[in-house]
Amino acid sequence: MTPPASTPPSTPQEVPLPPGSFGLPLLGETLDFLRGSQQFINARRKQHGDVFRTNILGGKTVFLIGAEANQWIFAGEGKYLKNRWSYAIRQLLGARCLSLIEGQEHLERRRLLAPHFSYAAMRDFVPTIEALATRHFEQWAARPGDFRLWDAMRTLTFEIALTLIFGQNSVDVPFLLRHFQTWTAGLFSVAPVNLPFTPFGRALASKQAMLDSLDRVVSERQQRTEQPPDLLGSLINSRDDAGNPLPRETIVEELQLLLFAGHDTTVTAMSNLMLLLAQHPEELQKGRDALAALPTPLTLDTLRGTPRLTWLLFEGMRLIPPIGGAFRATTQEVVYNGYRIPEGWTVMVSIGATRAEANWTEPEHFDPERFSPERQEQKKPGTYIPFGGGPRICLGQHFAMVEMSVMLALLLKHYTWELVPGQDLQYVLFPFPKPKSGIQLRFHRAGAQSR
């Protein structure tokens, strides 16, 4: 049983640091981590166990692995732990957005945004997602040759996120997508040098172009006497306890964050699930059979009444977690499982490592029915955490599940796809798990002749 978090005894030297190595001066073990984060974790876990220390990405870091460790971390938010982001992310996200603010301000912002991401709010948005996804899938099927799934999925999910935030026909989609892709490419820069030819420098320039564009949209919307029922309207109508509106700069930064939060993880989850289904035709057929009688147009009730959609999505995110981990920082010296973690150290939330927990049956096997009511292998708290946990659990988890359910239902009912032979499907795991080929597909309408 994992002991509760606590400050160390009066003689801290009696409590050891976690086992491990800090590696080279300054650089630490960063290069090993970037070469393969999962191999890095597995090797050190085999040597030291589920708690070990290292020095990566510029800071002394402790990895805590397992369901109990995850629960301890999530319970510590705002007590003995706080959120931690890299320098590049802090510079590119904006200081006043939800991910970077703390304490009461963070709770108030979540309360403001939460109603737009509830299941109830998604009910009215299902037809919009269905229409957008159908238009894109038809374009995929009409292409004369193979195509790269990752790029096509990015375009689709970006347009869905824009529509949720701004409503219909409010922004220049191609302009924002172009700068968004440059901006996100710099978020995970290991060496964030602000020069025009570096990824980080280009990302800063694209951030400013996006902010200028979004600022014009917000300015125009603020002139209206009534706001449409979208996320931007909610942010504009928001008032603090003193009756003051959010500053325009804060609204613009929040919009930029929402675009990021509602995009790359969904692209990763959906693209990798389509790859898994192509590699497991028996599970693909089970999905098609379960969806054969699903009526259209789709509704939230019919989607939720088709449990295999959820099983497939959950199993895809278990086997290939869209985010392998997250970072926290200790706000005081604490003891976990008999080891001392000094104040200011980074604590790694090892989301990806839980896929091999002992309670999963054959954890490396793609088995959607492990999430069925009869098995419920994810029941143990902290074992299955694709959306994180605690006060910072993903605000958009319901939106993501509904969005992906609509897309998956349409794909299974109306389309077929197969992998192009000979492509490189070896995974690059940082910052998101992605095959090197970007997943080359042959995609067509069900019943049509394969190209």
PyMOL commands that set and color helices and strands:
alter all, ss='L'
color gray80, all
select helices_A, chain A and resi 12-14+30-35+37-48+67-75+87-93+103-117+119-123+126-142+149-166+173-187+199-222+231-237+248-261+264-279+281-291+300-304+307-319+352-356+368-371+390-392+397-414
alter helices_A, ss='H'
color red, helices_A
select strands_A, chain A and resi 51-56+59-64+81-83+147-148+326-330+334-336+339-341+346-349+415-419+427-428+434-435+440-445
alter strands_A, ss='S'
color yellow, strands_A
deselect
rebuild
show_as cartoon
